[in-house]
Amino acid sequence: MHHEEAARKLGVDPASLAPAPPAPRFATTWSRMQQEPPCSVCGRPSRTSGVIHDPDHGHRWLDRCRQCFLETRPRRCLSRQGGSLRSCVV
């Protein structure tokens, strides 16, 4: 699930999120995560940060605690096709 999809699923209002750079480097995201900003959904300390793009508000940080991340994490599976493994998103 993309960050934008996660924000929609969790009912996050992009206007309430902090402005973010369009494509932050890992070091920028890691630095933000070390500060443990509050989860954009429930207010608990976040464990992951990402950037969404909202057409009206631009780039915004989406911070999620462990529980909110688990509710919206990408689902991956491995399947065999033609003798090779490929990953798929469910």
Order of alpha helices (4+ residues) and beta strands (2+ residues): alpha-alpha-beta-beta-alpha-beta-beta
